[in-house]
Amino acid sequence: MNDKSAISRCLSFIGDVRQELDKITWPSRKEVTITTIVVFVLAVIAALFFSIVDTVAYKVIHFVIGR
Protein backbone atom coordinates (compact mmCIF):
# COMPACT_ATOMS: atom_id res chain seq x y z
CA MET A 1 0.00 0.00 0.00
CA ASN A 2 1.27 3.42 -0.92
CA ASP A 3 1.86 6.05 1.83
CA LYS A 4 0.53 8.79 -0.43
CA SER A 5 -2.74 6.98 -0.96
CA ALA A 6 -3.09 6.40 2.80
CA ILE A 7 -2.48 10.08 3.53
CA SER A 8 -4.85 11.05 0.75
CA ARG A 9 -7.55 8.77 2.15
CA CYS A 10 -7.07 10.19 5.64
CA LEU A 11 -7.39 13.75 4.39
CA SER A 12 -10.45 12.78 2.37
CA PHE A 13 -11.99 11.18 5.48
CA ILE A 14 -11.33 14.32 7.55
CA GLY A 15 -12.94 16.44 4.84
CA ASP A 16 -15.99 14.17 4.82
CA VAL A 17 -16.26 14.39 8.61
CA ARG A 18 -16.18 18.20 8.46
CA GLN A 19 -18.94 18.19 5.83
CA GLU A 20 -21.10 15.94 8.01
CA LEU A 21 -20.49 18.15 11.07
CA ASP A 22 -21.76 21.14 9.09
CA LYS A 23 -25.07 19.29 8.54
CA ILE A 24 -25.73 18.84 12.27
CA THR A 25 -28.48 20.94 13.82
CA TRP A 26 -27.20 21.74 17.29
CA PRO A 27 -29.72 22.44 20.06
CA SER A 28 -29.90 25.91 21.51
CA ARG A 29 -28.70 26.65 25.03
CA LYS A 30 -32.35 26.99 26.14
CA GLU A 31 -33.23 23.55 24.73
CA VAL A 32 -30.26 21.96 26.48
CA THR A 33 -31.19 23.63 29.78
CA ILE A 34 -34.83 22.52 29.59
CA THR A 35 -33.87 18.98 28.63
CA THR A 36 -31.35 18.80 31.49
CA ILE A 37 -33.96 19.98 34.00
CA VAL A 38 -36.46 17.41 32.71
CA VAL A 39 -33.88 14.63 33.07
CA PHE A 40 -33.05 15.65 36.65
CA VAL A 41 -36.74 15.89 37.62
CA LEU A 42 -37.51 12.49 36.11
CA ALA A 43 -34.48 10.98 37.87
CA VAL A 44 -35.72 12.31 41.22
CA ILE A 45 -39.24 11.01 40.54
CA ALA A 46 -37.85 7.58 39.60
CA ALA A 47 -35.65 7.53 42.72
CA LEU A 48 -38.61 8.37 44.95
CA PHE A 49 -40.80 5.76 43.26
CA PHE A 50 -38.25 2.97 43.62
CA SER A 51 -37.50 4.01 47.18
CA ILE A 52 -41.20 3.74 48.08
CA VAL A 53 -41.57 0.41 46.27
CA ASP A 54 -38.47 -0.94 48.02
CA THR A 55 -39.71 0.17 51.44
CA VAL A 56 -43.16 -1.35 50.90
CA ALA A 57 -41.69 -4.61 49.60
CA TYR A 58 -39.31 -4.76 52.59
CA LYS A 59 -42.17 -4.27 55.07
CA VAL A 60 -44.43 -6.79 53.33
CA ILE A 61 -41.70 -9.43 53.25
CA HIS A 62 -40.86 -8.88 56.92
CA PHE A 63 -44.57 -9.04 57.81
CA VAL A 64 -44.99 -12.32 55.92
CA ILE A 65 -41.81 -13.87 57.32
CA GLY A 66 -42.62 -12.59 60.81
CA ARG A 67 -39.29 -11.15 61.85
Secondary structure by P-SEA (a helix, b strand, c coil): ccaaaaaaaaaaaaaaaaaaaaacccccaaaaaaaaaaaaaaaaaaaaaaaaaaaaaaaaaaaaacc
